[in-house]
Amino acid sequence: MNLGSGGAAAKTANWLWGRARERFISLTVRNYRLFFAGQLFSVIGTWVQRTTMSWFVYRLTNSAFLLGLIAFLSMIPSLFVSPFAGAWADHWDRRKTLILTQSLFMLQAGLLAAGVLSGYINSARWWPLIPLATMQGIVEGLDAPFRQNFVLDLVSRRSLLPNAIATNSAMFNSARLVGPSIGGAMIVAFGEGICFLINAVSYLAVIASLLAIRISYPALKPSGAPILTKIKEGWKYSWRSLPIRYLIANLGVFMLFAMSYGSIIPVFARDVLKGNAGTQGLLLTFAGIGALTSAFYMAGRKTIKGLPYVTAVMGGVASLALIGLALSRSVPLSLICMVFIGMGMTIMMSATNTILQSVADPGMRGRVLSVYTMSFHSIMPFGSLLIGSLTKQLGPQIALSITAGVCLLWSLNALRKIPSLMNHILRMLVKNNNTEIYRPLKVTVEYPGVEG
């Protein structure tokens, strides 16, 4: 009887292991596995710094507007850098470029840590945060299109792309669970400078993983077209494609009116909920719980069928949760709202990324992703300024209610356009010979060519 129980337990364990491997099948590829591990440590450090920076700026300046301004400066350079980076990403060695950008991120975090730990950056001299935030934005504008395009290089097969993007989202949101908690605790125990130092050191992990990855890029013939011509071609292609145009517009609306909520989380934590840095870390951690849940959902999807509907519905869920956060004065209720905010926003962004990479022509993918990056990183800064100004004039609760209400109306209207959008998506998949990304195929762990 014991032997039978042991055999049943072994079968159950094997079944669970097989399901886990199938859900995260992209991790069976050596290159992707290395990148995943390095990124995990680095993104934890990034979330520690993000949590710390917003609290640090608000503690030094007591200004919701300056809180929004620093967030604006850390992202607005993408508006100017990303178009060039998108064109370069279609031709440059993406692995070597990422080693450079990650090294520059480490330098920026190291300078920030040195300034805070030495006392050079303080309440009377906070201006160095402006050039450091701008430097971060410039590097992000260069890094993002290369990093988004690099995912397909790592897994090689386009059929693995949705799983790789979802697995990457799971990694990012796992770090989002851990990072804010570490950041909030470290701020209370040791101060902000140590948090920035942790982020600087964490970049060593992803740089090491990139050095260990083996990818051979074929020699590309120079196109002969000027860089501005390539950028113009990418913009024309994105505009003329209804699915790409709609998805970018949808993302832009949410970056402007919804995602900017993060820049005033310190205001809610301290002034509305009467908490401290630990309260802010707790709010962001619960958003991470929702985001991680959504990442597991996306990893379980085998195709992009139905994703446009999911995008619109989850945008509405996130909008309602933001309104709930705006009206809440209770920490438990606010934490519940943060779970649904994280869930809705993450599914929407992950689905958008997956659909864009699936439908885009391979020769245009880098430039399409640069437009995606511009929407993600360059519109949100204006949202940070908008919500910072509204918060100053109307208070955080009214400001967030207004911006979330705009997103809710947009999502309700978007549901009407989904059938037409799906027809255009199918035509693009057929044209690019990528219909397997839509048809519900059975996926197993024995993919030909996938490394164990």
C-alpha positions as CSV (number, residue, x, y, z in Angstrom):
1,M,0.0,0.0,0.0
2,N,2.9,2.4,0.8
3,L,4.5,1.4,-2.4
4,G,1.3,2.2,-4.3
5,S,1.1,5.6,-2.5
6,G,4.7,6.3,-3.4
7,G,4.1,5.4,-7.0
8,A,1.0,7.7,-7.2
9,A,3.0,10.5,-5.6
10,A,5.8,10.1,-8.1
11,K,3.2,10.1,-11.0
12,T,1.6,13.2,-9.6
13,A,5.0,14.9,-9.2
14,N,6.0,14.0,-12.8
15,W,2.6,15.3,-14.1
16,L,3.0,18.6,-12.3
17,W,6.6,18.9,-13.5
18,G,5.5,18.2,-17.1
19,R,2.7,20.8,-16.9
20,A,5.2,23.3,-15.5
21,R,7.6,22.6,-18.3
22,E,4.8,23.0,-20.8
23,R,3.6,26.3,-19.3
24,F,7.1,27.7,-19.4
25,I,8.5,25.8,-22.3
26,S,10.7,28.8,-23.4
27,L,12.9,28.1,-20.4
28,T,13.9,24.8,-22.0
29,V,16.0,26.9,-24.4
30,R,19.5,27.5,-23.0
31,N,19.9,31.1,-24.2
32,Y,16.6,32.1,-22.9
33,R,17.1,30.4,-19.6
34,L,20.4,32.3,-19.1
35,F,18.8,35.6,-19.9
36,F,15.9,34.9,-17.7
37,A,18.1,34.2,-14.7
38,G,20.3,37.3,-15.2
39,Q,17.3,39.5,-15.7
40,L,15.5,38.2,-12.6
41,F,18.3,39.5,-10.3
42,S,18.6,42.8,-12.3
43,V,14.8,43.5,-12.3
44,I,14.6,43.0,-8.6
45,G,17.2,45.7,-8.2
46,T,15.3,47.9,-10.6
47,W,12.1,47.6,-8.6
48,V,14.1,48.4,-5.4
49,Q,15.3,51.6,-7.1
50,R,11.9,52.5,-8.5
51,T,10.3,52.1,-5.1
52,T,13.0,54.1,-3.4
53,M,13.3,56.9,-6.0
54,S,9.6,57.9,-5.8
55,W,9.8,57.9,-2.0
56,F,13.2,59.7,-1.9
57,V,12.0,62.5,-4.3
58,Y,8.8,63.1,-2.3
59,R,10.7,63.1,1.0
60,L,13.2,65.6,-0.2
61,T,10.8,68.0,-2.0
62,N,7.3,67.4,-0.6
63,S,6.1,68.2,-4.1
64,A,3.7,65.9,-6.1
65,F,4.6,68.0,-9.2
66,L,8.4,67.4,-8.8
67,L,7.6,63.7,-8.3
68,G,5.9,63.8,-11.7
69,L,8.7,65.8,-13.2
70,I,11.4,63.4,-12.3
71,A,9.3,60.5,-13.6
72,F,8.8,62.6,-16.8
73,L,12.5,63.2,-17.3
74,S,13.3,59.5,-16.7
75,M,11.2,58.5,-19.7
76,I,10.7,61.4,-22.1
77,P,14.1,60.8,-23.9
78,S,12.6,57.6,-25.4
79,L,10.5,59.8,-27.6
80,F,13.6,60.9,-29.4
81,V,15.9,57.9,-29.0
82,S,13.5,54.9,-29.7
83,P,12.9,55.6,-33.4
84,F,16.6,55.4,-34.1
85,A,17.1,52.4,-31.8
86,G,14.2,50.6,-33.6
87,A,15.9,51.0,-37.0
88,W,19.3,50.0,-35.6
89,A,17.8,47.0,-33.8
90,D,16.9,45.4,-37.2
91,H,20.6,45.5,-38.2
92,W,22.9,45.7,-35.2
93,D,24.3,42.9,-33.0
94,R,21.6,42.9,-30.4
95,R,23.5,41.0,-27.7
96,K,26.5,43.3,-27.8
97,T,24.3,46.4,-27.8
98,L,22.4,45.1,-24.7
99,I,25.8,44.5,-22.9
100,L,26.5,48.2,-23.5
101,T,23.1,49.5,-22.4
102,Q,23.1,47.3,-19.2
103,S,26.5,48.7,-18.4
104,L,25.3,52.2,-18.8
105,F,22.3,51.5,-16.5
106,M,24.8,50.2,-13.9
107,L,26.8,53.4,-14.2
108,Q,23.7,55.6,-13.7
109,A,22.6,53.6,-10.6
110,G,26.2,53.8,-9.2
111,L,26.3,57.6,-9.6
112,L,23.0,57.9,-7.9
113,A,24.1,55.7,-5.0
114,A,27.3,57.6,-4.6
115,G,25.5,61.0,-4.6
116,V,23.0,59.9,-1.9
117,L,25.4,57.9,0.3
118,S,27.9,60.8,0.3
119,G,25.2,63.3,1.2
120,Y,25.9,65.3,-2.0
121,I,22.2,64.9,-3.0
122,N,20.0,66.2,-0.2
123,S,17.0,68.4,0.3
124,A,19.0,71.6,-0.4
125,R,20.7,70.1,-3.5
126,W,18.3,67.7,-5.3
127,W,19.0,69.0,-8.8
128,P,21.5,66.2,-9.7
129,L,18.4,63.9,-9.8
130,I,17.4,65.7,-13.0
131,P,20.5,64.8,-15.2
132,L,20.5,61.3,-13.7
133,A,16.8,60.8,-14.5
134,T,17.5,62.1,-18.0
135,M,20.4,59.7,-18.5
136,Q,18.2,56.8,-17.4
137,G,15.6,57.8,-20.0
138,I,18.2,58.0,-22.8
139,V,19.6,54.6,-22.1
140,E,16.1,53.1,-21.7
141,G,15.1,54.5,-25.1
142,L,18.1,52.7,-26.7
143,D,17.8,49.5,-24.6
144,A,14.0,48.7,-25.0
145,P,13.7,48.1,-28.7
146,F,16.8,45.9,-28.7
147,R,15.6,44.0,-25.6
148,Q,12.1,43.4,-27.0
149,N,13.6,42.2,-30.3
150,F,16.1,40.0,-28.5
151,V,13.4,37.7,-27.2
152,L,12.9,36.0,-30.6
153,D,16.7,35.7,-31.0
154,L,16.8,33.7,-27.8
155,V,14.0,31.2,-28.5
156,S,14.5,31.0,-32.3
157,R,11.0,29.7,-33.1
158,R,8.2,32.2,-33.6
159,S,5.7,29.7,-32.2
160,L,7.5,30.0,-28.8
161,L,7.3,33.8,-28.9
162,P,4.0,34.2,-26.9
163,N,5.3,31.9,-24.2
164,A,8.6,33.6,-24.0
165,I,7.0,37.0,-23.7
166,A,4.6,35.7,-21.0
167,T,7.5,34.0,-19.1
168,N,9.4,37.2,-19.3
169,S,6.4,39.0,-17.8
170,A,6.2,36.4,-15.0
171,M,9.9,37.0,-14.2
172,F,9.4,40.8,-14.3
173,N,6.4,40.6,-12.0
174,S,8.0,38.0,-9.6
175,A,10.7,40.7,-9.2
176,R,7.9,43.2,-8.7
177,L,6.7,41.2,-5.7
178,V,10.1,41.1,-4.1
179,G,11.6,44.4,-5.1
180,P,9.2,46.9,-3.5
181,S,9.2,44.9,-0.2
182,I,12.9,44.9,-0.1
183,G,13.0,48.6,-1.0
184,G,10.5,49.6,1.6
185,A,12.3,47.6,4.3
186,M,15.7,48.9,3.3
187,I,14.6,52.5,3.2
188,V,13.4,52.2,6.8
189,A,16.5,50.2,8.0
190,F,19.4,51.8,6.1
191,G,18.2,54.7,4.0
192,E,17.8,55.3,0.3
193,G,21.5,55.2,-0.7
194,I,21.9,51.5,0.0
195,C,18.8,50.7,-2.2
196,F,20.4,52.5,-5.2
197,L,23.6,50.6,-4.6
198,I,21.7,47.3,-4.6
199,N,20.4,48.2,-8.0
200,A,23.8,49.1,-9.4
201,V,25.3,45.7,-8.3
202,S,22.3,43.8,-9.7
203,Y,23.2,44.7,-13.2
204,L,26.3,42.5,-13.0
205,A,24.0,39.4,-13.2
206,V,22.4,40.3,-16.5
207,I,25.7,41.4,-18.0
208,A,27.2,38.0,-17.0
209,S,24.2,36.2,-18.6
210,L,24.6,38.2,-21.9
211,L,28.3,37.3,-22.0
212,A,27.4,33.6,-21.6
213,I,24.7,33.6,-24.3
214,R,25.7,32.1,-27.7
215,I,24.0,33.7,-30.7
216,S,25.4,34.0,-34.3
217,Y,23.9,36.8,-36.3
218,P,24.1,36.3,-40.1
219,A,26.0,39.0,-42.0
220,L,23.4,41.6,-43.0
221,K,23.8,43.5,-46.3
222,P,23.6,47.2,-45.8
223,S,20.3,48.5,-47.0
224,G,21.7,51.7,-48.3
225,A,18.7,53.7,-47.0
226,P,19.4,56.6,-44.7
227,I,18.4,56.1,-41.0
228,L,15.6,58.7,-41.2
229,T,14.1,56.9,-44.2
230,K,14.1,53.6,-42.3
231,I,12.3,55.4,-39.4
232,K,9.8,56.9,-41.8
233,E,9.1,53.4,-43.3
234,G,8.5,52.0,-39.8
235,W,6.0,54.7,-38.9
236,K,4.2,54.4,-42.3
237,Y,4.0,50.6,-41.8
238,S,2.7,51.0,-38.3
239,W,0.1,53.6,-39.2
240,R,-1.3,51.7,-42.3
241,S,-1.8,48.5,-40.3
242,L,-5.1,48.7,-38.4
243,P,-4.1,46.1,-35.7
244,I,-0.8,47.9,-35.0
245,R,-2.4,51.3,-35.1
246,Y,-5.1,50.3,-32.7
247,L,-2.9,48.5,-30.3
248,I,-0.4,51.4,-30.1
249,A,-3.3,53.9,-29.6
250,N,-4.8,51.7,-26.9
251,L,-1.5,51.5,-25.1
252,G,-1.0,55.2,-25.5
253,V,-4.3,56.1,-23.8
254,F,-3.5,53.8,-20.8
255,M,0.1,55.1,-20.5
256,L,-1.2,58.7,-20.5
257,F,-4.1,58.3,-18.1
258,A,-3.7,55.1,-16.2
259,M,-0.1,54.0,-15.7
260,S,0.9,57.4,-14.4
261,Y,-0.9,56.4,-11.1
262,G,2.5,55.0,-10.0
263,S,4.0,58.4,-9.8
264,I,1.6,59.5,-7.0
265,I,1.6,56.2,-5.0
266,P,3.8,57.9,-2.4
267,V,1.1,60.6,-2.0
268,F,-1.6,57.9,-1.4
269,A,0.7,56.0,1.0
270,R,1.7,58.9,3.1
271,D,-1.2,61.5,2.9
272,V,-4.3,59.4,2.1
273,L,-3.6,56.2,3.9
274,K,-1.4,57.8,6.6
275,G,1.4,55.3,6.2
276,N,5.2,55.3,5.4
277,A,7.6,53.8,3.0
278,G,6.6,50.4,4.1
279,T,3.0,51.2,3.1
280,Q,4.1,52.2,-0.3
281,G,6.1,49.0,-0.7
282,L,3.1,47.0,0.4
283,L,0.9,48.7,-2.2
284,L,3.3,48.0,-5.0
285,T,3.8,44.4,-3.8
286,F,0.1,43.7,-4.1
287,A,0.1,45.2,-7.6
288,G,2.9,42.7,-8.2
289,I,0.7,39.8,-7.0
290,G,-2.0,40.7,-9.5
291,A,0.6,41.2,-12.3
292,L,2.2,37.8,-11.5
293,T,-1.2,36.1,-11.6
294,S,-1.8,37.6,-15.1
295,A,1.7,36.5,-16.2
296,F,0.9,32.9,-15.3
297,Y,-2.4,33.2,-17.3
298,M,-0.6,34.5,-20.3
299,A,2.1,31.8,-20.1
300,G,-0.7,29.2,-20.3
301,R,-2.0,30.6,-23.6
302,K,-0.7,28.7,-26.7
303,T,-2.0,31.2,-29.4
304,I,-3.1,34.8,-29.7
305,K,-6.7,33.8,-30.5
306,G,-9.0,36.0,-28.5
307,L,-6.3,38.2,-27.1
308,P,-7.7,41.5,-28.5
309,Y,-11.0,40.8,-26.5
310,V,-8.9,40.1,-23.4
311,T,-7.0,43.3,-23.9
312,A,-10.1,45.5,-23.9
313,V,-11.8,43.7,-21.0
314,M,-8.7,43.8,-18.8
315,G,-8.3,47.5,-19.6
316,G,-11.8,48.0,-18.2
317,V,-11.0,46.0,-15.1
318,A,-7.8,48.0,-14.4
319,S,-9.8,51.3,-14.8
320,L,-12.5,50.2,-12.3
321,A,-9.8,49.2,-9.8
322,L,-8.0,52.5,-10.2
323,I,-11.3,54.3,-9.4
324,G,-11.6,52.0,-6.4
325,L,-8.1,53.0,-5.2
326,A,-8.9,56.7,-5.7
327,L,-12.0,56.4,-3.5
328,S,-10.5,54.2,-0.8
329,R,-9.2,55.4,2.6
330,S,-8.7,51.9,3.9
331,V,-5.4,50.1,3.5
332,P,-7.0,46.6,3.0
333,L,-9.4,47.9,0.3
334,S,-6.5,49.7,-1.4
335,L,-4.4,46.5,-1.5
336,I,-7.3,44.6,-3.1
337,C,-7.6,47.3,-5.7
338,M,-3.9,47.2,-6.4
339,V,-4.2,43.4,-7.1
340,F,-6.7,44.1,-9.9
341,I,-4.7,47.1,-11.2
342,G,-1.6,45.0,-11.5
343,M,-3.6,42.1,-13.1
344,G,-5.4,44.3,-15.7
345,M,-2.5,46.4,-16.8
346,T,-0.1,43.5,-17.1
347,I,-2.4,41.4,-19.2
348,M,-3.1,44.3,-21.4
349,M,0.5,45.2,-22.0
350,S,1.7,41.6,-22.4
351,A,-1.0,40.9,-24.9
352,T,-0.2,44.0,-26.8
353,N,3.5,43.1,-27.0
354,T,2.6,39.5,-28.1
355,I,0.2,40.5,-30.8
356,L,2.5,43.2,-32.2
357,Q,5.5,40.8,-32.5
358,S,3.3,38.1,-34.0
359,V,1.7,40.2,-36.8
360,A,4.6,42.5,-37.7
361,D,6.7,41.7,-40.8
362,P,10.1,40.4,-39.6
363,G,11.9,43.1,-41.4
364,M,9.9,45.8,-39.6
365,R,9.7,44.2,-36.2
366,G,12.4,46.3,-34.6
367,R,10.8,49.5,-35.9
368,V,7.3,48.5,-34.8
369,L,8.7,47.7,-31.4
370,S,10.3,51.1,-31.3
371,V,6.9,52.7,-31.8
372,Y,5.6,50.4,-29.0
373,T,8.5,51.6,-26.8
374,M,7.7,55.2,-27.5
375,S,4.1,54.7,-26.5
376,F,5.2,52.8,-23.3
377,H,8.0,55.1,-22.2
378,S,7.4,58.5,-23.8
379,I,3.6,59.0,-23.3
380,M,3.6,58.0,-19.7
381,P,5.9,60.9,-18.7
382,F,3.3,63.3,-19.9
383,G,0.8,61.3,-17.8
384,S,3.0,61.8,-14.8
385,L,3.1,65.5,-15.4
386,L,-0.7,65.5,-15.9
387,I,-1.6,63.6,-12.8
388,G,1.0,65.5,-10.8
389,S,-0.6,68.8,-11.8
390,L,-4.1,67.5,-11.2
391,T,-3.1,66.2,-7.8
392,K,-1.7,69.6,-6.9
393,Q,-4.9,71.4,-8.0
394,L,-7.6,68.8,-7.0
395,G,-6.0,66.3,-4.7
396,P,-4.9,62.8,-5.5
397,Q,-8.3,61.1,-5.2
398,I,-10.1,63.4,-7.6
399,A,-7.1,63.4,-10.0
400,L,-7.0,59.6,-10.2
401,S,-10.7,59.3,-10.5
402,I,-10.7,61.6,-13.6
403,T,-7.8,59.8,-15.4
404,A,-9.2,56.3,-14.6
405,G,-12.7,57.4,-15.8
406,V,-11.2,58.3,-19.2
407,C,-9.6,54.9,-19.6
408,L,-12.9,53.1,-18.6
409,L,-14.8,55.0,-21.3
410,W,-12.1,54.2,-23.9
411,S,-12.2,50.4,-23.0
412,L,-16.0,50.2,-23.3
413,N,-15.8,51.9,-26.8
414,A,-12.9,49.5,-27.8
415,L,-15.1,46.4,-27.4
416,R,-17.1,47.5,-30.5
417,K,-14.0,47.5,-32.7
418,I,-12.7,44.0,-31.9
419,P,-14.4,42.0,-34.6
420,S,-13.0,44.2,-37.4
421,L,-9.6,44.1,-35.7
422,M,-9.5,40.3,-35.6
423,N,-10.1,40.1,-39.4
424,H,-7.2,42.3,-40.1
425,I,-5.0,40.4,-37.7
426,L,-5.7,37.1,-39.5
427,R,-4.9,38.7,-42.9
428,M,-1.5,39.9,-41.5
429,L,-0.7,36.4,-40.1
430,V,-1.5,34.8,-43.4
431,K,0.7,37.3,-45.2
432,N,3.6,36.7,-42.9
433,N,3.1,32.9,-43.0
434,N,2.6,32.8,-39.2
435,T,-0.9,31.3,-38.8
436,E,0.4,28.8,-36.3
437,I,0.5,31.6,-33.7
438,Y,-3.4,31.8,-34.1
439,R,-4.5,28.2,-34.6
440,P,-5.0,26.3,-31.3
441,L,-2.2,23.8,-31.8
442,K,-1.2,21.2,-29.1
443,V,2.1,22.3,-27.5
444,T,4.4,19.8,-25.8
445,V,7.8,20.0,-24.3
446,E,9.3,18.0,-27.2
447,Y,9.7,20.9,-29.6
448,P,12.2,20.0,-32.4
449,G,15.3,22.0,-32.0
450,V,14.6,23.1,-28.5
451,E,17.5,22.5,-26.1
452,G,17.0,20.7,-22.9
